[in-house]
Amino acid sequence: MTVSETIAVERMDGSAAAQTEAEFRLVYAEVFAEEPYEETPESVDENFRRFRSQVRKATFRGALARTTGGEPVGIAYGYPLSPSTGWWDRLTTPVSQELRREDGRRTFGLMELAVRAPWRRQHVALRLHQAVLADTTAERVLLNARPDVEAAQAAYQSWGYRKVGEAHPWDGADLHDVMMLDLRREGG
């Protein structure tokens, strides 16, 4: 049996994700402590203050990958962007009003996708991505990705994402590529 065959991916709503916050946090903290992210315990704490707010959204969707023994190996989560989202305001070059139009259903914002090092290159990220987007009615998916993380960039591009701009997603953030996946073109 291969390692990828021993991984179960569980889809979650916000309530279930809130109950497994410790597992989401473990994966996040380990993955984003690596270069080039180098997140600190303080920035992890800040992210999980946001997480606690995000899981309360009725439209929140998450996915948690675990080994058969229960060890968390990967996470993904997000929710549809509201009409008042500030995501588009962070772009370094403005995009058309049509591209940035949000109605609370049009665009699924993929907030995080991460897999711990021992389980990478085994399609765990793809399975998490598919699970978190299963049954979505969104037309498209939007995410921010660091341009210097080649493995993530290659995965997103192979899944059909295209770069639509660059942004500093939060104050003090490095420049990220803003990437979009058109689900209508992908069949859904």
C-alpha positions in Angstrom: 0.0 0.0 0.0 1.3 3.5 -0.8 1.2 6.4 1.6 -1.4 8.2 -0.6 -3.8 5.2 -0.2 -3.7 5.5 3.6 -4.9 9.2 3.6 -8.5 10.0 4.2 -9.9 13.4 3.2 -12.9 14.6 5.2 -15.0 17.5 4.0 -16.2 19.8 6.7 -18.5 22.7 7.4 -17.5 25.5 9.7 -18.8 23.7 12.9 -16.8 20.6 12.2 -13.7 22.6 11.3 -14.0 24.6 14.5 -14.0 21.3 16.4 -10.8 20.2 14.7 -9.0 23.6 15.0 -6.0 22.0 16.7 -5.4 19.8 13.7 -5.8 22.6 11.2 -3.5 24.7 13.3 -0.8 21.9 13.6 -0.7 21.6 9.8 -0.7 25.3 9.2 2.0 26.1 11.7 4.3 23.4 10.5 3.9 24.1 6.8 4.1 27.9 7.0 7.1 27.8 9.4 9.1 26.6 6.4 10.9 28.9 4.0 10.0 31.1 2.4 6.9 31.7 4.6 8.7 31.6 8.0 5.6 32.3 10.0 6.1 33.0 13.6 4.0 31.7 16.5 2.4 35.2 16.7 1.4 35.2 13.0 0.0 31.7 13.4 -2.1 33.0 16.4 -3.3 35.9 14.2 -4.3 33.5 11.4 -6.3 31.4 13.8 -8.1 34.4 15.3 -9.3 34.9 11.7 -10.0 31.2 11.3 -12.4 31.3 14.3 -14.3 34.1 12.6 -14.2 32.3 9.2 -15.6 29.0 10.4 -18.7 30.9 11.7 -19.7 31.7 8.1 -22.6 29.6 6.9 -20.8 29.2 3.5 -17.4 28.0 5.0 -16.0 24.8 3.5 -13.0 22.9 4.8 -11.2 19.7 4.2 -8.8 17.8 6.5 -6.6 15.0 5.4 -5.5 12.4 7.9 -3.6 9.1 8.0 -5.5 6.0 8.9 -4.0 6.5 12.4 -5.6 10.0 12.6 -2.5 12.1 12.1 -3.3 15.3 10.3 -1.4 15.8 7.0 -3.2 18.5 5.1 -5.8 21.2 5.2 -7.8 23.4 2.8 -10.5 25.9 3.5 -12.4 28.9 2.2 -15.8 30.4 1.4 -17.5 32.4 -1.3 -16.4 36.1 -1.4 -19.0 38.7 -0.3 -19.9 41.7 -2.4 -17.9 43.9 0.0 -14.7 41.8 -0.1 -11.4 43.7 0.0 -9.6 41.0 -1.9 -9.6 42.9 -5.2 -8.5 46.1 -3.5 -5.1 44.6 -2.7 -4.1 44.2 -6.3 -1.1 46.3 -7.4 -2.7 47.0 -10.8 -6.5 47.4 -10.9 -8.6 44.9 -12.9 -11.9 45.5 -14.7 -15.1 46.0 -12.8 -16.5 42.8 -14.4 -13.6 40.7 -13.1 -13.9 42.1 -9.6 -17.7 41.9 -9.4 -18.8 39.7 -6.4 -22.2 38.7 -5.3 -21.6 36.3 -2.4 -21.8 33.3 -4.7 -19.7 34.0 -7.8 -16.2 33.4 -6.4 -15.0 30.8 -3.9 -12.0 32.3 -2.0 -9.5 29.5 -1.2 -7.9 30.9 1.9 -5.5 28.1 2.7 -4.2 24.8 1.2 -1.3 23.1 2.9 0.2 19.6 3.1 2.9 18.6 5.5 6.3 17.7 3.9 6.2 13.9 4.4 3.0 13.6 2.4 3.7 16.0 -0.5 3.9 14.8 -4.1 1.2 12.2 -3.4 -1.8 14.1 -4.7 -3.0 15.0 -1.2 -3.3 18.7 -2.1 -5.3 17.8 -5.2 -7.7 15.7 -3.2 -8.1 18.5 -0.6 -8.7 21.0 -3.4 -11.3 18.7 -4.9 -13.0 18.1 -1.5 -13.3 21.7 -0.5 -14.8 22.6 -3.9 -17.1 19.6 -4.2 -20.7 20.7 -4.8 -19.7 24.4 -5.1 -22.0 26.5 -7.2 -19.3 29.2 -7.7 -18.2 30.1 -11.2 -14.6 30.5 -10.2 -12.0 30.1 -7.4 -9.6 32.8 -6.3 -6.4 32.3 -4.3 -3.1 34.1 -3.5 0.1 32.2 -4.0 3.7 33.2 -3.5 5.5 33.3 -6.9 8.7 31.9 -5.3 7.0 28.6 -4.2 7.5 26.7 -7.4 5.7 23.4 -6.4 2.5 25.3 -5.4 2.7 27.4 -8.6 3.1 24.3 -10.7 0.2 22.5 -9.0 -2.1 25.4 -9.4 -1.2 25.9 -13.0 -1.7 22.2 -13.7 -5.2 22.4 -12.1 -6.1 25.2 -14.5 -5.4 28.3 -12.5 -4.2 31.4 -14.3 -2.6 34.5 -12.9 -4.9 37.6 -13.0 -2.7 40.0 -11.0 -0.4 40.6 -8.1 -1.2 41.7 -4.6 0.0 42.3 -1.1 -2.9 40.3 0.5 -2.4 41.9 3.9 -0.3 44.8 5.3 3.3 43.8 5.3 2.8 40.8 3.1 5.2 39.9 0.3 3.9 40.2 -3.2 1.6 37.2 -4.2 0.2 36.1 -7.5 -3.6 36.4 -7.6 -4.7 33.2 -9.4 -8.1 32.2 -10.7 -9.7 29.0 -11.8 -12.7 29.2 -14.0 -15.0 26.4 -12.9 -17.4 26.9 -15.8 -14.6 26.1 -18.3 -13.4 23.2 -16.2 -16.9 21.7 -16.1 -17.5 22.4 -12.6 
